[in-house]
Amino acid sequence: MAGELVEFEESIIGIALNLESNNVGVVLMDDGLMILRGKFCKSNRKSCLDTSE
């Protein structure tokens, strides 16, 4: 889901922005120097989008 928090293997947190069938755009909340192409990330099932009025 767009706006969902994701965690990479190196415990780096990011926010999923655009979701495509074979590509996901993520804003990293850390420097991300350890993240390389082909590394896995997982959803932590938490949304960072504001749902208030």
SULMO-V561381 format. One record per pair of residues at least 6 apart in sequence whose C-alpha atoms are under 7 Angstrom apart, sorted by the first residue. I is the first residue (numbers start at 0). J is the second residue. If there is no record, write none. Layout:
# SULMO-V561381
i=I j=J
i=I j=J
This chain:
# SULMO-V561381
i=1 j=15
i=1 j=16
i=1 j=17
i=1 j=18
i=2 j=14
i=2 j=15
i=2 j=16
i=2 j=46
i=2 j=47
i=2 j=48
i=3 j=14
i=3 j=15
i=3 j=44
i=3 j=45
i=3 j=46
i=3 j=47
i=4 j=12
i=4 j=13
i=4 j=14
i=4 j=15
i=4 j=42
i=4 j=43
i=4 j=44
i=4 j=45
i=4 j=46
i=4 j=47
i=5 j=12
i=5 j=13
i=5 j=14
i=5 j=15
i=5 j=40
i=5 j=41
i=5 j=42
i=5 j=43
i=6 j=12
i=6 j=13
i=6 j=40
i=6 j=41
i=6 j=42
i=6 j=43
i=7 j=39
i=7 j=40
i=7 j=41
i=8 j=39
i=8 j=40
i=11 j=29
i=11 j=31
i=12 j=27
i=12 j=28
i=13 j=25
i=13 j=26
i=13 j=27
i=13 j=28
i=14 j=25
i=14 j=26
i=14 j=27
i=15 j=23
i=15 j=24
i=15 j=25
i=15 j=26
i=16 j=24
i=16 j=25
i=17 j=23
i=17 j=24
i=18 j=24
